[in-house]
Amino acid sequence: MYLTTISSWALLISKAIEKSGLNSHEVFKLAGLDPDKLNDPNARYTYEGMTNLWRLAAEKTGDDCIGLKAAQYWHPTTLHALGYAWMASETLKEALERVIRYLHVVTTATDLKLEESEHEIRLVFPAVTKPFPPAQQAIDAGLAVIVDMCRTSFGDSFKPIHVYMNRDRPVCEKEISDFFDSPVSYESTENSICFSREDLEKYLPTANAELALVNDNILTQYLADLDKHDIRAQVEVKIIEQLPSGHITEEWMAQSLNKSLRSLQRKLSEKNTTYKQLLESTREKLAKQYMLNSRYSINEITYLLGFSEPSNFSRAFKRWTGQSPSDFRKHH
């Protein structure tokens, strides 16, 4: 996939540069980026251009921690529909899982992963080395935005257990320490944030299952449009669209994508998945979100998910969650 970043993320850098008293458009042009794209929320910049922009921003402003400054300007729209899906998530863990699932909407230059233990959950930013390492200021901004988003949903008292940075110890160490309000280790082998499992699994009063579902669907469609070769995203979009019809066989899916059945199976295998697994995971995701919305009866959810009988849905739901639909709804 071609490495790009959505223009709304670059807008954070523009605002931080302007705040320092410089003309951000001139810095964008020096980086080889068209500043007019900032007015198009669906425009994207190259990874190379964004890396140049971060480094020039730090150089021109003389601020090695400009990533931290840029992060303060984040807004839900900075992350496209992912920002609103985050705000509507039931827990911070669910919100972080959404970020991992839909990160390529914001940038295709990297991936994230969660590492879990009994009491802690760590969000890891894997190192990007191709075609060249990212600017450290970009990593700073990513770490800071994640923590600030957690505080927006959880409350100002939220703080991580520990932050690990791959960078050298900076001059602005105190600014970083004050922002995260937790221990920060430098020259680490990775960039990561360690959270309390208890904090991440706490129910958020801002949760809205219906709003989360709407934005999830927007994000899935965006990813499918972004990479026409991403067969997984293409299949997920078709599944979501056609589930209520109850007629989405693997043969139908192959035909709708203008592929032979064997070709579809081979391409999904290359993504380490199968049609059956995608159908199951999509149904499970939608089922949980529908169940959290009291507007839908269990019978309605049955048919929205393409099951022929409520008993079939109930058996599947218990397999996914260990609870019957009625018990799950009572618990939540």
Phi, psi and omega in degrees: 000138178294134185277114181219163177227141182293146186297331181295335175286322177295334179298330177298318180293319179302315182293322179293322178294314179299322180297331180282353179099004180261163176274110185294328181298324179293321179293320178300316181294323177297328180278356180083022181248145178275111182295339180294338178295342179297339180274357180247107184295345180256001179288159180224148178250154179288154177299318180299315180296319180294321178296317176299319182297314180300315183292322177292322179299316178294319182293312185289326181272344184070021184242105181291341180253033181294339176298321178293322178294317181296325184299331183293346181266007182296151179216154179311325181288346176302328183255023182060219181289344180297327179298319180283327175296320176301308184299334182266000183292152183286324179220166176293329177296316178296321179296317179294324177296325176293319179301316179296317184292322188246016184304327184294346172296321180277310179209139176262007186280346182204176173229165176236162175211155176254134173243125188245142171230186186300317186244352185229153174228128184247129174264121186248132174261096181301147181293136176256122182241353181241132356284345176197161184299151177287161174291140180298328180298329178293320177294316178304314182296318180298314178298316183292319180296318179301313181294320180293324176295321176299318180293325179297321182277319187272319185133160184296341181284351184293136173207146179288166177286319183199146176240133180243130180236139180282347186283164172292159178297121186272165175297325183270035182305320182295321178299318180294314180299317180295321182293309184285335179054039180202166180300138178235125178254133179255167181055035178280167179283350182208168169256119183203164177232129179258125182245159171283129177301321180301317179294317184290336183261004178288135180295136181260128181294345179273002182300139177212098187299322182292317179294321178298318181296315180301315182287327174301317181294322177297317181294319179298317179294320180299314180297321179295322179286327183293318182233096182297345181265358179278091185296328180297313179295321180299317180292318181298320178299314180296320179298312181300318181294321191257354182310312182300336181289334180076006184237060180238075176281166179296325178295318179297318181299315180300317181295318182293336179261009179058044179229158172283159179301317181296321179295317179299314181297321180293316181294322177291324178297325177295336177265012179060039177211177177226167177300317181299318179294320179292320178298316181295312183293324179292317177299317181297314180300312181293322181301314181297321181288322176295321182292332179281355180251107185294351179295332182261131173280164179297324177296319179296317180297322179307312184278332175297331181266002175082015175276146182279333183221146177303327180295324178294318178295317182299319179295317180295318183295322179292327177294324182284319190244346184080004180229154172286159178305318182292320179294320179299316181293322178295317183297322183270000000 
